[in-house]
């Protein structure tokens, strides 16, 4: 009988957010950045969002939005897969790691919604994807 196990994760991507998250106002959504999974066709990803030092309001969070491009059309940035991450309190840089993000065999658009209660820092913001799969032996 075959047994499914996690395969060894691929290397973490470079920071592909560039300056997209810099000075993102509270209640705003960032410009979408593209993550192309059409060649690798990975099943899952761990997405790391690093934020420069901020002091979130009580109950502050960020939301990761993943929308699709099916090769011809790109979905509107309404809906998509949403992953909400609460932020820790206090003045410091923040790191959010979102596991089991479903990846699709297309070019995807990834954006971040800022609900931290404050504007994000003007620098020090990063976004990474580390894709992985299952292995059946």
N, C-alpha and C positions, 0 to 999 in steps of 0.2 A: 504494500500500500504506500502510495506517495504521501510525503509529509511536507506541508508548506511551512517555510521559515522565512524570517526577514533576510533579505540579501544585504550585502555590505553597502552602506550608503555611498553615493557618489561624493565627490569633493564639493565643498560649499562654493557657490558662485561668487564672483566679485560683487562689490556693492553696485547694484544697478539702479538705485534710486537717484543717484547723482545729487542734485540739489532740490529734488521734488518735494521733500518734506520740510525744507528749511522755511522757517517763519510761517508755517501753516496755521491759519487762524482757527480758533476754537469754533466748532460746528461746521468746518469746511472739509471738503474732500480733496485730496491731492490729485494732481494730474496722474493719469494711469501710465504705468511703465509696462513694457512688454517682456514677458518671459515665454520664449518659444520652446515648446515641448514636442513639436511635430516630428522631430527626428528621433529623439531619445525615447519618447513615449513612456516616461516614468509614471508610476501609479500614484505616488504620494510625494509630499515634500514637507520638510521642516522649514518654516519661514522665520527668520530672525529679524526683528525690527529693533534697531538701536536708536535711542533718542538722546540728543544732547541734554544737558542739565535743565530741568524744569521743576516747578513745584505745582503738581496737579491739584485741582480742587477736590474736595471730598467726593468720592464716587467717580473720579475721572477715569476715562478709558480711551482706548483707540480701537478702531474696527478695521480689519483687513477685508477688502472686497476683491473677489476674483470673478472676472467676467470673461466670456469667451469670444474668440474669433473662429468661425467654422471653416476658414479658408477663403471665404468670400465676404461674409458680413461680420461685423463686430456688434455684440450685444450692447444695448444702452446700459448706462451705469445706473440701472435701477434693478434691484434684485441681485442675481449672481449668488455666489457662496459668500456668506458673511461669517467672520470669526471675531468675536468681541473679546478684548483682553483688558481686564482692570489694571490700573496703574497703581504702584505703591505710592504712599504719601511721602512728603518730605522733599527737600531740594536736593536733587541728584540726577545723574544720567540714568536713564531707564533702559532695560532690556526686556523685550517681550519675545518669547519663543513659542511659536504656534506649531504644534505637531499634528500629523495626520491631515495636512491640507491636501485635499483631493486635487490631483493634477489631471489635466485632460490632454488627449493627443493632438492638440492644436496650439496655436499661438494664443496665449492668455494675456489679459490686461489685469494688472494688480494695482490697487490704489489703497490709500489709508484715509480713514475718516477720523478727524481729531475731535474727541469729546472729552479732552483732558480738563476743560474749564479754563485753559490758558493757551496762548499762542505757543507753538513749538519753537525750540531754540533756532537761532539763525544759522547754526552750523552743528556738526557732530551727529547728524541723522543718517542712518544707513539701513539698507534692506538687502537681505541675502536669502537665497534658496538653496537648500541641500536636498536633492531628490533621492528617492530610494524606491525599491520594489520588493516583491516577494519572490522567493526562490522555491521551486517545488522539486524535491529530490526523491 
